[in-house]
Amino acid sequence: MENMKAYYYSDGKEKFGPFNLEELKKHKINEDTLVWYKGLEKWRFAKNIPELLTIIEQNKTAKSKAKVILESYEAKREDQPSKKSSSIQWKLLGVIALLLIFVVLFKFLGVDYSLPDETESANRFKSDSFYINKIEHLINAEDERNFKKVYTLFAKPMSQYWDLYYPDSLQLKKKYDYAWSLSSHSKNNADTIFKIKDQTYDLFTRFTYYSKKKKRFITNKSRIRFVFDKKGKIDKTYSINISNKDYDVLITN
């Protein structure tokens, strides 16, 4: 049966995907590349995933071919004649050899030599207001109890939603539906949003709701962290423990 898994890989700084197995062959996957797909509890080295061994060997072969071409070119340069005409010929051969090396690398390693698209370039210069608006859109969608709107703001897959790690849409919907079933008339009253560092912000909000169990309105002061990915989607969100006293001090300073 055809492998229908959706793979993600990481270079240690960013994650890429999803890709099917054929698409993954176009990327520079080696033995120590971190890979994850739905069903794995945590990221694993590519060498420990059986179906990726062929891709690893393919990339090794590509590197070996490029090395052979380069060594052949260097050997020819050492033996080149001293005459001017011969020198020109060797230079031309050198250019051809280098072009062949690049062709081999592009073909077997899937090097992306195209210019970044406009969307990717624009994402590098997002302002604080962009991320703050995203957070405000999220809490408004949550107040409306509109999961469809909520889900459009999340990375696919997102790394963390509170106590869930790499949740899919069904897990997220189940989490929201359960929380919403316990209360009504919920409302986020955002006091402020602090920038912690690039693409990381903390929301200070007074969350008021009617508890169906306690049959009364309750207000909680919360500090919630949001971490965005390079596309401007929410990759992580979780609560930061804070006392009511510290909350009041932080939002008034």
Secondary structure, DSSP 8 states (H G I E B T S, - for coil): ------EEEE-SS-EEEEE-HHHHTTS---TT-EEEETT-SS-EEGGGSGGGHHHHHHHHHHHHHHHHHHHHHHHHHHT--SSHHHHHHHHHHHHHHHHHHHHHHHHHH----S---HHHHHHTT--HHHHHHHHHHHHHHHHHT-HHHHHHTB-TT-SEETTEES--HHHHHHHHHHHHHTEEEEEEEEEEEEEEETTEEEEEEEEEEEETTTTEEEEEEEEEEEEE-TTS-EEEEEEE---HHHHHHHHH-
